[in-house]
Amino acid sequence: MRRAYGWVHRVARVLANAARHDATGVRRGLRALLGAMRRWSHRRAARRASRCRPPPWGWGFLRHAVAHFLAVTRSYWPGLFHCFDRPALPRTNNALEQYFATARYRERRATGRRGASPALVVRGSARVVACVATPPGGFRSEDLAPADLTAWRTLRASLEARQESRRAQLRFRRDPAGYLATLEQQLLQPALPP
């Protein structure tokens, strides 16, 4: 177990990048460390196969933990190093996760629903921001005036289009035959007046 914790701390040091390497340098360092972990795991498996009596409890467990760690790291590998080439890119998504957790918490307090409300699905781009940005005391009327009227109108149009799409889905679910007949009638109308 001491060895496993040592590896975890070494991986953390490589990803902390105190030497300020670029993505290629960090990738090279992490690949070398993961290779050492893989070689250790294979050597342990070979030793275990050559023995007649079972080894102590920790070897098999640690070997499986190392295999799982290597598999998970391999799945994250393509997107793991972008933050080292782009300083503005955060290294973790913890802040984003906290942002959405706050929105879920406040939405649940306001609506009583455990899942996402339909309004959050339709108007999420505006509603999540409003939910998280709302100060405890609320806003004054001056704070609610849009700074950029064009951007506000664009946002309103996109939200209205999304709402119309939801309305069409509801109409279809209530009366599929009538909805399709209306669409067919609109399609067969002549495009130009006679």
N, C-alpha and C positions, 0 to 999 in steps of 0.2 A: 504494500500500500504506500510505503514511503516513496518507492520508485515512481508510482503512478502520480502522486501529488507533485513530485519533483518535475515530471514531464508537464503536468498542467501549468505549473509556475513558469517553466521554460517557454512553453507556448505563449503564455501571457506576456513574458518579457519580449519575445520576438515580435508579437503584435503591438506591443507598446511602442516599439520603434524609437528607443531613446537615441540611437545613433543617427536618426533622420535619414534612413535609406529610402530610395524610391520603391515603387511597387515591385520591381524586378528583384531588388535586394531582399526585401521582406519575403517575397515568394520563395527565393532560393534558400533563405534561412529556415523557413517553415518546412519546406520540402525535405531538407536535410534532417531536421528533427523528426518529422513523420516517418522518414525512411529508417531512422534508428529505432523508432518504436516498432515498426513493422518487422525489422530484422530480429529484435528481441523477442517478439511474439512468436515468430517462426522457430527460433532456437529453443524457446521454452516448449513449444509443441513437439519438436523433434526429441528433446530430452524426455519429455513425458511419455512419448510412444516407446522409447527404448527401455524404460523402467518396468519392472514387474509389479512393484507395489505402487499404489496411488500416491501422488505427491501431496504436500500440505494443501489445505483448503484454498489458500489465496491464489495459487498459480492459475487455475482454470478460470476463476472469477475475473482475475486481472486480465487474462488473455482475451476474454469475451468483451470486457470493458474497453480494452485497447482497440479491438476490432470494430466495436460500435463507434468509438471516437473517430477512428480513421474513416469509416463509412460516412459519418455525418460531415466531417471536414471535407471529404471529396464532393459531397453534394453541394456544399456552400462555396467550393473553390472558385468557380467562375466570377462571382461577385464579391469576393473577399478582399481584394486588394485595390479597388478603385479609389478608396479614400486616401491612399498614400500618394497618388498622383494628383489628386484634386484637393487642396487644403480646405475648400469651403464645404466639401461633402462630409457629413458627420460619420464617425466610425461605427456608431450603433444606431438602431432605430428606437432606442429607449424613450427619447423625448416624444417621438411620434406615437408610440404605444401609449404613453401617459396622456397625450392629447386626446386620443380616441377613448381611452378609459374614462377621462373626465366627461367627455361628451355623453358616453353611455350612462354614466352615473347620473348626470343632471337630467337626461331624457327620461330615465327610469323614475327619478323623483318627481318630475313634472307630469308624466302620463300614467305612471303606475304599471306600465308594460315592461316585461322582462326582455322581450325581443324588440327589434327595431320597429318603430311605428311606420305605417305607410307614408306619413308625411315626411319622415326622416329619409325614407328611400327616394321619394320624389324630389324633395327640396334639400337634400343632404349637403350640397356644396355651399348653400347659404346658411342652413340651419345649424350645422355642426360648428361653423365659425362663430355664429351668433351665440350658440350655447356656451362655448368655451370662453369667448371674449367678454361675455356679460359680467360686469363687476357686481359684487354682492349688493351694492345699493341701487343697481340699475343704471339706466342712462337718462340724461336730460334730453329735452326735445332738440336742443341745438346739436347734440352729439349724433342724432339720427339722420341729419341731413346728408345726402350723398355728396362726397367731395368731387367725384367725376360722374357727371350725369350720363355721359355716353356709356361708360362701363356699367353703370347701374341699369340702364335700359337693355344693354346686351345680356346681362345676367337675368333680368326679368323675362326677356324673350326666351332664353334657353330654359328657364324654369317653367314657363308657360307651355313650351313645346313638350317638355317631359310630362307635365300634368295632362296635356291633351292625349299623349300616348297612353297614359294610365286610364283616362276616360274611355278611350277606344277599346282597351282590353276589357274594361268592365262591361261596355255595351256588347262586346262579342260574347263574354261569358253569360250574360243574361239572356241573349237571344241570338245564337250563332246564325241561324237561317236568315233572320231579318237583317242582320248586320252584313252578311255576305250578299244578300239581294240588293241592298243599298249600294254597296261597292260595285256590284255588277252593273247596276243602273247608271252609276256615275261613269263607269268605264265605257259603256256603250253610247253615251251621249255624244253627239257630234262635237268636234273641237271648235269648229267655226260655225257661226250662225249662217243659215241658208240665204 
